[in-house]
Amino acid sequence: MAITEEQLNRLVAHNRAVPVRFAQQVFIADGRGVLYCPARDALVVSDLHFEKGSYLSRFANPLPQLDSLATLQRLQKILSDYAPAQVICLGDSFHDAGGFDRMGIAERKLLAGLTAQYKDWVWIAGNHDPEIPAGAGGRTIDVLHWGNIRLQHEPDESADMPSGARTPAAQIIGHFHPKTRTSVGRKRFSGKCFISDDSLFIMPAFGQYTGGLDVSSGVLTALLKPGERQCFLLYENKIYRCKPD
């Protein structure tokens, strides 16, 4: 682990990160849209959606096809800051089955360098990318178990309880691209967010061209317990606690 306790404290002091307790563990929610677990020296990122730009260009969408490189460069900077032992990409890392093949030389080279640099790079399969090409490096699984926590792309209400546990496993997921808005004085802010209750933690989408689902939507209010939800808004690489209910 390259990041020190002093550096983490500095991030928190400048609203760049906040400590979050979930499933009896302490995590660091970073304002750039990633989650760090100090106890496991692991960094979690979700919904990279590489090559969404080139996918949309097939339908005459004029978006510049620079999203993969921009996403990789942002991720590279964060990984350099934390230098974790494990990196978990929480599904929908590629926007579609042909995304890896459409990557340019620079993007493939940068991705290969990242996956080779870290001790354990984990791709969790998503609904957009149920199979990760071998050329992407790392290893691919459907679910990662951290004791009483399951890391997967979508929520699973039928998930088995951990051996010896009295309650179902807590889940860290992506998929929904949550976003929210809040007011500070006369100013109104909106952006991606982390949102959770005591058993479900939903990551923001990290990709460059990813939209979002408002935390007030019926889909998210049905998943998370009213009155127990906590929400953290991301704005200009800073993070702010706000009230979703």
The 8 nearest C-alpha neighbors of each residue, nearest first, counted from 0:
[[1, 83, 82, 2, 40, 81, 84, 3],
 [2, 0, 82, 81, 3, 80, 83, 79],
 [3, 1, 81, 0, 6, 80, 4, 82],
 [2, 4, 6, 5, 7, 1, 0, 8],
 [3, 5, 7, 6, 8, 2, 9, 37],
 [4, 6, 8, 3, 7, 9, 2, 10],
 [7, 5, 9, 3, 8, 4, 2, 10],
 [6, 8, 4, 10, 9, 5, 3, 11],
 [9, 7, 5, 11, 6, 10, 12, 4],
 [8, 10, 6, 12, 7, 11, 5, 13],
 [11, 9, 15, 7, 16, 13, 8, 12],
 [10, 12, 16, 8, 14, 17, 9, 13],
 [11, 13, 9, 10, 14, 8, 15, 16],
 [12, 14, 10, 15, 11, 9, 16, 237],
 [15, 13, 11, 237, 16, 238, 12, 10],
 [14, 16, 237, 10, 30, 13, 11, 238],
 [17, 15, 29, 11, 10, 30, 28, 14],
 [16, 18, 28, 11, 27, 19, 29, 14],
 [19, 17, 27, 26, 28, 25, 20, 16],
 [20, 18, 26, 25, 27, 17, 21, 28],
 [19, 21, 25, 24, 26, 23, 18, 22],
 [20, 22, 24, 23, 19, 25, 197, 26],
 [21, 23, 24, 169, 198, 197, 20, 148],
 [24, 22, 21, 20, 25, 147, 197, 148],
 [25, 23, 21, 22, 20, 26, 38, 36],
 [24, 26, 20, 19, 21, 18, 23, 36],
 [25, 27, 36, 19, 18, 35, 20, 28],
 [26, 28, 18, 35, 17, 34, 19, 29],
 [29, 27, 34, 17, 16, 33, 18, 26],
 [28, 30, 16, 31, 33, 32, 34, 27],
 [31, 29, 237, 238, 236, 15, 16, 32],
 [32, 30, 236, 29, 33, 237, 233, 15],
 [31, 33, 30, 29, 205, 203, 34, 233],
 [34, 32, 44, 29, 43, 31, 28, 35],
 [33, 35, 28, 43, 27, 42, 29, 44],
 [34, 36, 42, 27, 26, 41, 37, 43],
 [35, 37, 26, 41, 38, 39, 40, 42],
 [38, 36, 40, 39, 35, 26, 41, 25],
 [39, 37, 36, 40, 25, 41, 24, 26],
 [40, 38, 41, 37, 36, 85, 84, 83],
 [41, 39, 37, 83, 84, 36, 38, 0],
 [42, 40, 85, 36, 39, 83, 86, 35],
 [41, 43, 35, 86, 34, 87, 83, 36],
 [44, 42, 87, 34, 33, 86, 88, 35],
 [45, 43, 33, 88, 89, 87, 34, 42],
 [44, 46, 89, 88, 204, 173, 47, 205],
 [47, 45, 91, 204, 92, 48, 205, 90],
 [46, 48, 206, 92, 205, 49, 45, 91],
 [49, 47, 94, 93, 92, 206, 46, 91],
 [48, 50, 93, 67, 94, 47, 51, 92],
 [51, 49, 52, 53, 98, 67, 94, 54],
 [50, 52, 54, 94, 53, 49, 48, 55],
 [51, 53, 64, 50, 55, 54, 62, 66],
 [52, 54, 56, 50, 55, 64, 51, 57],
 [55, 53, 51, 52, 56, 57, 50, 98],
 [54, 56, 52, 57, 58, 60, 53, 51],
 [57, 55, 60, 59, 53, 58, 54, 52],
 [58, 56, 55, 59, 54, 53, 60, 52],
 [57, 59, 56, 55, 60, 54, 61, 53],
 [60, 58, 56, 57, 61, 55, 62, 54],
 [59, 61, 56, 55, 58, 62, 57, 52],
 [60, 62, 59, 63, 56, 55, 52, 64],
 [63, 61, 60, 52, 64, 56, 55, 53],
 [64, 62, 65, 61, 52, 66, 53, 56],
 [65, 63, 52, 53, 66, 62, 50, 67],
 [66, 64, 63, 68, 67, 69, 52, 50],
 [65, 67, 69, 207, 68, 64, 70, 52],
 [68, 66, 49, 70, 69, 50, 65, 71],
 [67, 69, 71, 70, 66, 106, 65, 72],
 [70, 68, 66, 72, 71, 67, 73, 65],
 [69, 71, 67, 73, 68, 72, 207, 206],
 [72, 70, 74, 68, 73, 69, 75, 67],
 [71, 73, 75, 69, 74, 70, 68, 76],
 [74, 72, 70, 76, 75, 71, 69, 77],
 [73, 75, 71, 77, 72, 76, 78, 70],
 [74, 76, 72, 78, 73, 77, 71, 79],
 [77, 75, 79, 73, 74, 78, 80, 72],
 [78, 76, 80, 74, 79, 75, 81, 73],
 [79, 77, 75, 81, 82, 80, 76, 74],
 [78, 80, 76, 82, 77, 81, 75, 1],
 [79, 81, 77, 78, 82, 2, 76, 1],
 [80, 82, 2, 78, 83, 1, 79, 77],
 [83, 81, 1, 78, 79, 0, 80, 84],
 [84, 82, 40, 41, 0, 85, 81, 42],
 [83, 85, 118, 40, 41, 117, 119, 82],
 [86, 84, 41, 119, 83, 120, 118, 42],
 [87, 85, 120, 42, 41, 121, 43, 119],
 [88, 86, 121, 43, 89, 122, 120, 42],
 [89, 87, 122, 44, 45, 90, 123, 43],
 [88, 90, 45, 123, 152, 87, 44, 151],
 [89, 91, 125, 123, 124, 152, 92, 46],
 [92, 90, 125, 46, 127, 93, 128, 48],
 [91, 93, 47, 48, 46, 90, 49, 94],
 [94, 92, 49, 48, 91, 95, 98, 128],
 [93, 95, 48, 51, 49, 127, 50, 98],
 [96, 94, 127, 98, 97, 93, 128, 54],
 [95, 97, 98, 128, 127, 94, 93, 130],
 [98, 96, 100, 95, 99, 101, 94, 93],
 [97, 99, 101, 95, 50, 100, 93, 96],
 [98, 100, 102, 101, 97, 93, 132, 135],
 [99, 101, 97, 98, 102, 103, 96, 132],
 [102, 100, 98, 99, 103, 97, 50, 53],
 [103, 101, 99, 100, 106, 107, 98, 104],
 [104, 102, 106, 105, 107, 101, 100, 108],
 [103, 105, 107, 106, 108, 102, 109, 101],
 [106, 104, 108, 103, 107, 109, 68, 102],
 [105, 107, 109, 103, 108, 104, 68, 102],
 [108, 106, 110, 104, 109, 105, 111, 102],
 [107, 109, 111, 105, 106, 110, 104, 112],
 [110, 108, 112, 106, 107, 111, 105, 113],
 [109, 111, 107, 113, 112, 108, 106, 114],
 [112, 110, 108, 114, 113, 109, 107, 115],
 [111, 113, 109, 115, 110, 114, 116, 108],
 [112, 114, 116, 110, 115, 111, 109, 117],
 [113, 115, 111, 116, 112, 136, 137, 120],
 [116, 114, 112, 113, 117, 111, 136, 137],
 [115, 117, 113, 114, 112, 118, 111, 120],
 [118, 116, 119, 115, 114, 84, 120, 85],
 [117, 119, 84, 85, 120, 116, 115, 83],
 [118, 120, 85, 117, 121, 86, 84, 137],
 [119, 121, 137, 86, 85, 114, 87, 117],
 [122, 120, 87, 138, 137, 139, 86, 88],
 [121, 123, 139, 88, 138, 87, 124, 140],
 [124, 122, 90, 140, 89, 141, 139, 88],
 [123, 125, 129, 90, 141, 128, 122, 140],
 [126, 124, 90, 91, 128, 129, 127, 152],
 [125, 127, 128, 129, 91, 124, 90, 152],
 [128, 126, 91, 95, 125, 94, 129, 93],
 [127, 129, 125, 130, 91, 126, 95, 96],
 [130, 128, 124, 125, 126, 127, 131, 96],
 [129, 131, 128, 124, 132, 96, 139, 125],
 [130, 132, 128, 133, 129, 139, 135, 124],
 [133, 131, 134, 135, 130, 99, 136, 96],
 [134, 132, 135, 136, 131, 137, 138, 139],
 [133, 135, 132, 136, 111, 99, 131, 107],
 [136, 134, 133, 132, 111, 137, 131, 110],
 [137, 135, 134, 114, 133, 111, 138, 115],
 [136, 138, 120, 121, 114, 135, 122, 139],
 [137, 139, 121, 122, 120, 136, 140, 119],
 [138, 140, 122, 123, 121, 131, 124, 137],
 [139, 141, 123, 142, 124, 122, 138, 143],
 [142, 140, 124, 123, 151, 143, 139, 125],
 [141, 143, 151, 150, 140, 123, 144, 149],
 [142, 144, 150, 149, 145, 151, 141, 140],
 [145, 143, 149, 146, 148, 150, 142, 147],
 [146, 144, 148, 147, 149, 143, 150, 39],
 [145, 147, 148, 144, 161, 149, 168, 162],
 [146, 148, 168, 161, 145, 169, 149, 144],
 [149, 147, 169, 145, 168, 170, 146, 144],
 [150, 148, 170, 144, 143, 169, 145, 171],
 [149, 151, 171, 143, 142, 170, 172, 144],
 [152, 150, 142, 172, 153, 89, 149, 123],
 [151, 153, 172, 90, 173, 89, 125, 174],
 [152, 154, 172, 151, 174, 173, 155, 125],
 [155, 153, 156, 172, 152, 170, 151, 199],
 [154, 156, 157, 158, 153, 170, 151, 159],
 [157, 155, 158, 154, 159, 167, 168, 170],
 [156, 158, 155, 159, 167, 154, 160, 168],
 [159, 157, 155, 156, 160, 167, 168, 154],
 [160, 158, 157, 161, 167, 168, 162, 156],
 [159, 161, 167, 168, 164, 162, 166, 158],
 [162, 160, 164, 147, 163, 168, 159, 167],
 [161, 163, 164, 160, 159, 165, 147, 146],
 [162, 164, 161, 165, 160, 166, 147, 167],
 [165, 163, 161, 162, 166, 160, 167, 147],
 [166, 164, 163, 167, 160, 161, 162, 168],
 [165, 167, 164, 160, 168, 161, 169, 147],
 [168, 166, 160, 169, 159, 165, 161, 158],
 [169, 167, 147, 148, 160, 161, 170, 149],
 [168, 170, 198, 148, 199, 149, 147, 22],
 [171, 169, 149, 199, 148, 150, 172, 200],
 [170, 172, 200, 150, 201, 199, 149, 151],
 [173, 171, 152, 201, 151, 153, 150, 202],
 [172, 174, 202, 152, 201, 45, 175, 89],
 [175, 173, 176, 153, 152, 46, 172, 90],
 [174, 176, 177, 173, 212, 211, 201, 203],
 [175, 177, 211, 204, 203, 212, 174, 178],
 [178, 176, 212, 211, 175, 203, 192, 213],
 [177, 179, 191, 213, 192, 190, 211, 212],
 [178, 180, 213, 189, 190, 214, 191, 192],
 [181, 179, 189, 188, 190, 187, 182, 178],
 [180, 182, 188, 187, 189, 241, 183, 179],
 [183, 181, 187, 186, 188, 184, 185, 180],
 [184, 182, 186, 185, 187, 181, 188, 241],
 [183, 185, 186, 182, 187, 181, 188, 180],
 [186, 184, 183, 187, 182, 188, 181, 180],
 [185, 187, 183, 184, 182, 188, 181, 189],
 [188, 186, 182, 181, 183, 185, 189, 180],
 [187, 189, 181, 180, 182, 186, 190, 234],
 [190, 188, 180, 179, 181, 187, 191, 234],
 [189, 191, 178, 233, 179, 234, 232, 180],
 [190, 192, 178, 233, 203, 177, 232, 179],
 [193, 191, 232, 178, 231, 203, 233, 177],
 [192, 194, 231, 202, 203, 230, 201, 232],
 [195, 193, 230, 201, 229, 200, 192, 231],
 [196, 194, 200, 228, 229, 199, 201, 230],
 [195, 197, 228, 227, 199, 198, 223, 229],
 [196, 198, 199, 21, 22, 195, 227, 169],
 [197, 199, 169, 196, 170, 22, 200, 168],
 [200, 198, 170, 195, 196, 169, 171, 197],
 [199, 201, 195, 171, 194, 170, 172, 202],
 [202, 200, 172, 194, 173, 193, 195, 171],
 [201, 203, 173, 193, 172, 45, 204, 200],
 [204, 202, 176, 192, 193, 177, 191, 32],
 [203, 205, 46, 176, 45, 206, 209, 202],
 [204, 206, 47, 46, 45, 32, 203, 207],
 [207, 205, 47, 48, 209, 208, 70, 204],
 [206, 208, 66, 70, 209, 205, 69, 67],
 [209, 207, 206, 210, 66, 51, 52, 48],
 [208, 210, 206, 207, 204, 211, 48, 205],
 [211, 209, 208, 176, 212, 204, 178, 177],
 [210, 212, 176, 177, 178, 213, 209, 175],
 [211, 213, 177, 178, 176, 175, 214, 216],
 [214, 212, 178, 215, 216, 179, 177, 211],
 [213, 215, 216, 179, 219, 177, 178, 212],
 [216, 214, 213, 220, 217, 219, 243, 244],
 [217, 215, 218, 214, 213, 219, 220, 212],
 [216, 218, 220, 219, 221, 215, 214, 222],
 [219, 217, 221, 216, 220, 222, 215, 214],
 [218, 220, 222, 221, 217, 216, 214, 223],
 [219, 221, 217, 223, 222, 218, 216, 215],
 [220, 222, 219, 218, 223, 217, 224, 225],
 [223, 221, 219, 220, 218, 224, 199, 217],
 [222, 224, 220, 221, 196, 219, 225, 228],
 [223, 225, 227, 228, 196, 226, 222, 220],
 [226, 224, 227, 228, 223, 244, 220, 221],
 [225, 227, 228, 224, 244, 229, 243, 196],
 [228, 226, 196, 225, 224, 229, 197, 223],
 [229, 227, 196, 195, 226, 225, 224, 223],
 [230, 228, 195, 194, 196, 227, 242, 243],
 [229, 231, 194, 241, 193, 240, 243, 242],
 [232, 230, 240, 193, 239, 192, 241, 238],
 [231, 233, 192, 239, 238, 191, 190, 240],
 [234, 232, 238, 192, 191, 30, 190, 237],
 [233, 235, 237, 236, 190, 238, 232, 189],
 [234, 236, 237, 233, 30, 31, 238, 190],
 [237, 235, 30, 31, 234, 233, 15, 238],
 [236, 238, 30, 15, 234, 14, 235, 233],
 [237, 239, 30, 233, 232, 14, 15, 16],
 [240, 238, 232, 231, 241, 233, 237, 14],
 [239, 241, 231, 230, 232, 238, 242, 229],
 [242, 240, 230, 231, 239, 243, 181, 232],
 [241, 243, 244, 230, 229, 240, 181, 228],
 [244, 242, 230, 241, 214, 228, 229, 215],
 [243, 242, 226, 225, 228, 215, 227, 229]]
